[in-house]
Amino acid sequence: MTELNKNDKRFLREWQIQTEGSRTGFFILYTIVWGIIFSFLQIALNYFISEFRSRTLAVVVFVLFSLFMGIIFTMIMYYRNQARYFSIRLKEKEGEVVSGEKTAP
């Protein structure tokens, strides 16, 4: 029998805090953050690849693409973290892993 390592314990604690709020709030927050990151990346790439043209359509496409990618990355991150959380909890329930304590056979 093994016990949880530091990373698993920290992950469980932090993920429980993250999921105490609403899932909608989580998605909105991280979509905005990832959208901003992708906007900066697109502007930087556009600056290095071609001269920046401040056309309204290009800006709208940048923003929409950034939000779309933000949604995709947020969904991937959320569902991967949920799967990790449930796999750690399942191991705990099966008796293979107990938070800091070893169980008797």
MARROFI-126052 format. One record per residue (C-alpha): residue in three letters; y, x, z; residue number from 1. Coordinates in nm, 2 decimals. Layout:
! residues N
> code / north / east / up / pos
> ALA / Y / X / Z / NUM $
...
//
This chain:
! residues 105
> code / north / east / up / pos
> MET / 0.00 / 0.00 / 0.00 / 1 $
> THR / 0.35 / 0.12 / -0.08 / 2 $
> GLU / 0.69 / 0.03 / 0.04 / 3 $
> LEU / 1.00 / -0.05 / -0.16 / 4 $
> ASN / 1.20 / 0.26 / -0.27 / 5 $
> LYS / 1.57 / 0.28 / -0.21 / 6 $
> ASN / 1.66 / 0.17 / -0.57 / 7 $
> ASP / 1.45 / -0.15 / -0.54 / 8 $
> LYS / 1.59 / -0.23 / -0.20 / 9 $
> ARG / 1.95 / -0.18 / -0.32 / 10 $
> PHE / 1.88 / -0.38 / -0.64 / 11 $
> LEU / 1.74 / -0.68 / -0.44 / 12 $
> ARG / 2.04 / -0.68 / -0.21 / 13 $
> GLU / 2.30 / -0.65 / -0.48 / 14 $
> TRP / 2.12 / -0.90 / -0.71 / 15 $
> GLN / 2.10 / -1.16 / -0.43 / 16 $
> ILE / 2.48 / -1.12 / -0.38 / 17 $
> GLN / 2.54 / -1.16 / -0.76 / 18 $
> THR / 2.33 / -1.47 / -0.78 / 19 $
> GLU / 2.48 / -1.64 / -0.48 / 20 $
> GLY / 2.76 / -1.76 / -0.70 / 21 $
> SER / 2.73 / -1.98 / -1.00 / 22 $
> ARG / 2.55 / -1.86 / -1.31 / 23 $
> THR / 2.84 / -1.98 / -1.52 / 24 $
> GLY / 3.08 / -1.77 / -1.33 / 25 $
> PHE / 2.86 / -1.47 / -1.38 / 26 $
> PHE / 2.84 / -1.53 / -1.75 / 27 $
> ILE / 3.22 / -1.58 / -1.79 / 28 $
> LEU / 3.30 / -1.27 / -1.59 / 29 $
> TYR / 3.06 / -1.03 / -1.77 / 30 $
> THR / 3.13 / -1.18 / -2.11 / 31 $
> ILE / 3.50 / -1.11 / -2.07 / 32 $
> VAL / 3.43 / -0.75 / -1.95 / 33 $
> TRP / 3.19 / -0.68 / -2.23 / 34 $
> GLY / 3.43 / -0.84 / -2.48 / 35 $
> ILE / 3.71 / -0.61 / -2.37 / 36 $
> ILE / 3.48 / -0.31 / -2.40 / 37 $
> PHE / 3.38 / -0.41 / -2.75 / 38 $
> SER / 3.74 / -0.47 / -2.85 / 39 $
> PHE / 3.83 / -0.12 / -2.75 / 40 $
> LEU / 3.54 / 0.02 / -2.93 / 41 $
> GLN / 3.62 / -0.17 / -3.25 / 42 $
> ILE / 3.99 / -0.07 / -3.24 / 43 $
> ALA / 3.89 / 0.30 / -3.19 / 44 $
> LEU / 3.64 / 0.29 / -3.47 / 45 $
> ASN / 3.89 / 0.11 / -3.70 / 46 $
> TYR / 4.15 / 0.38 / -3.61 / 47 $
> PHE / 3.91 / 0.66 / -3.71 / 48 $
> ILE / 3.76 / 0.50 / -4.01 / 49 $
> SER / 4.06 / 0.35 / -4.18 / 50 $
> GLU / 4.42 / 0.29 / -4.11 / 51 $
> PHE / 4.48 / 0.00 / -3.88 / 52 $
> ARG / 4.61 / -0.31 / -4.05 / 53 $
> SER / 4.76 / -0.56 / -3.82 / 54 $
> ARG / 4.65 / -0.87 / -4.00 / 55 $
> THR / 4.60 / -1.18 / -3.80 / 56 $
> LEU / 4.26 / -1.25 / -3.95 / 57 $
> ALA / 4.13 / -0.90 / -3.86 / 58 $
> VAL / 4.25 / -0.94 / -3.50 / 59 $
> VAL / 4.08 / -1.28 / -3.48 / 60 $
> VAL / 3.76 / -1.14 / -3.62 / 61 $
> PHE / 3.78 / -0.85 / -3.37 / 62 $
> VAL / 3.82 / -1.09 / -3.08 / 63 $
> LEU / 3.54 / -1.33 / -3.19 / 64 $
> PHE / 3.30 / -1.05 / -3.26 / 65 $
> SER / 3.38 / -0.89 / -2.92 / 66 $
> LEU / 3.32 / -1.22 / -2.74 / 67 $
> PHE / 3.00 / -1.28 / -2.93 / 68 $
> MET / 2.87 / -0.93 / -2.84 / 69 $
> GLY / 2.98 / -0.98 / -2.48 / 70 $
> ILE / 2.78 / -1.30 / -2.46 / 71 $
> ILE / 2.47 / -1.13 / -2.60 / 72 $
> PHE / 2.49 / -0.83 / -2.37 / 73 $
> THR / 2.55 / -1.05 / -2.07 / 74 $
> MET / 2.25 / -1.26 / -2.15 / 75 $
> ILE / 2.03 / -0.96 / -2.19 / 76 $
> MET / 2.15 / -0.80 / -1.87 / 77 $
> TYR / 2.11 / -1.13 / -1.67 / 78 $
> TYR / 1.76 / -1.20 / -1.79 / 79 $
> ARG / 1.64 / -0.84 / -1.75 / 80 $
> ASN / 1.77 / -0.83 / -1.39 / 81 $
> GLN / 1.61 / -1.17 / -1.31 / 82 $
> ALA / 1.28 / -1.05 / -1.44 / 83 $
> ARG / 1.31 / -0.73 / -1.23 / 84 $
> TYR / 1.40 / -0.93 / -0.93 / 85 $
> PHE / 1.11 / -1.17 / -0.96 / 86 $
> SER / 0.86 / -0.89 / -1.03 / 87 $
> ILE / 0.97 / -0.71 / -0.71 / 88 $
> ARG / 0.95 / -1.03 / -0.51 / 89 $
> LEU / 0.60 / -1.11 / -0.66 / 90 $
> LYS / 0.47 / -0.77 / -0.55 / 91 $
> GLU / 0.61 / -0.84 / -0.20 / 92 $
> LYS / 0.43 / -1.18 / -0.18 / 93 $
> GLU / 0.10 / -1.03 / -0.30 / 94 $
> GLY / 0.12 / -0.78 / -0.02 / 95 $
> GLU / 0.14 / -0.47 / -0.23 / 96 $
> VAL / 0.49 / -0.40 / -0.12 / 97 $
> VAL / 0.67 / -0.50 / 0.19 / 98 $
> SER / 1.03 / -0.42 / 0.26 / 99 $
> GLY / 1.02 / -0.12 / 0.48 / 100 $
> GLU / 0.69 / -0.22 / 0.66 / 101 $
> LYS / 0.33 / -0.17 / 0.59 / 102 $
> THR / 0.10 / -0.47 / 0.63 / 103 $
> ALA / -0.24 / -0.46 / 0.79 / 104 $
> PRO / -0.54 / -0.52 / 0.56 / 105 $
//
